[in-house]
């Protein structure tokens, strides 16, 4: 196994934990500073890990001088080309949320629990171990449940869904681990993992917990729990490598239905939080569709959409959160007229919303185009459904923009303009969204190479049981042959 030059993965994972210990007993201002320092350190180490992986010229690598090499299975943390950009993205999502948390909201926002959640998310994205992924996903639900309890909100819906998710994921991993690579136990384990993924990704009809979470917990905590899309990571690591085609097809069909349903629901919501929840659910479902298509173009599109949606929807949610901090819960059933009071937030809202649906010139344009092309190649009807979901999402974004920022000018006795810390978050997100849209080639090439390697591994796993049998053609063979021939030619 290749090694990185420094133990940066462990530092990125444990820095937020150290920050949580320091912020636990501190006041709001000190806790916010601890969160900024710890999350900034995690982001810096994550970016350094990504660069370090490129320097060692390997698909995956472990930390050098790994601090956890004494564990029975060895060092559990490993980075590859798939997860390398996901670590900085998750760290950036947490950091920008902390930056955009104003002093008025700091007393109601738990920085310590959010830092614990960041550490768990980064650890999840930095491992391939099925049991460790299961344990970390289970632990990640605890800080959110604690925040719900502290706010006096009911935890019944969230706890019920997360308990079912953890039970199915544990049972699925156990059946696959102890039941062998073939047979009824392995199939049952794969089906259990698929159901667990659908629950964690809030696919229909398991989406109630997501909407309930945004209604009851703080907006920032809900954003940080959902936008890293760790449910899709579980599908990538535990389903895609060896799941039968029928299981992948079933997950893709449910995800397609969810994408259209959520986009349609976003059009009729009266509360801005619910609009965001359904939009995010629709986009996350499209990512899951691309992952389960399991073709080179579709998988490349899914990996690109994962990054673009993570950036765009984080900015979209933070903009809504900033507006909500000033005027309270936003009713999108009427025109609020907030544009003149905060034009910068209005511009960021429109930019991030359009980026999420793939508007030209933004980071989502090429990503959505690749996903649609991959879906059409797999089955034309899938491509049509993806286009319908994207169109409905676009209408929902514009409806929300006009209802929140246009209409009669909002009268207020306080200044609703953007604050310096919020301006920093605006600038960072704008640069990344527009920069990725104007110069997409490096990101697309990286995602294409990662997708090709994932499909190689899947093909190798599928071919292993048939090593002594005559070869038979696979539906993926023409795509893989052309992709690998192009790579060899390059």
Secondary structure, 3 states (H helix, E strand, C coil): CCECCCCHHHHHHHHHHHHHHHHCCCCHHHHHHHHHHHHHHHHHHHHHHHHHHHHHCCCEEECCCCCCCCCCCCCCEEEECCCHHHHHHHHHHHHHHHHCCCHHHHCCCCHHHHHHHHHHHHHHHCECCHHHHHHHHHHHHHHHHHHHHHCCCCCHHHHHHHHHHHHHHHHHHHHHHHCCCCCHHHHHHHHHHHHHHHHHCCCCCCCHHHHHHHHHCCHHHHHHHHCCCHHHHHHHHHHCCCCCHHHHHHHHHHHHHHHHHHHHHHCCCCEHHHHHHHHHHHHHHHHHHHHHHCCHHHHHHHHHHHHHHHHHHHHHHHHHHHHHHHHCCCECCCCCCCCCCCHHHHHHHHHHHHHHCCCCCCCHHHHHHHHHHHHHHHCHHHHHHHHHHHHHHHHHHHHHHHHHHCCCCCCCCCCCCCCHHHHHHHHHHHHHHHHHHHCCHHHHHHHHHHHHHHHHHHHHHHHHCCCCCCCCCCCCHHHHHHHHHHHHHC
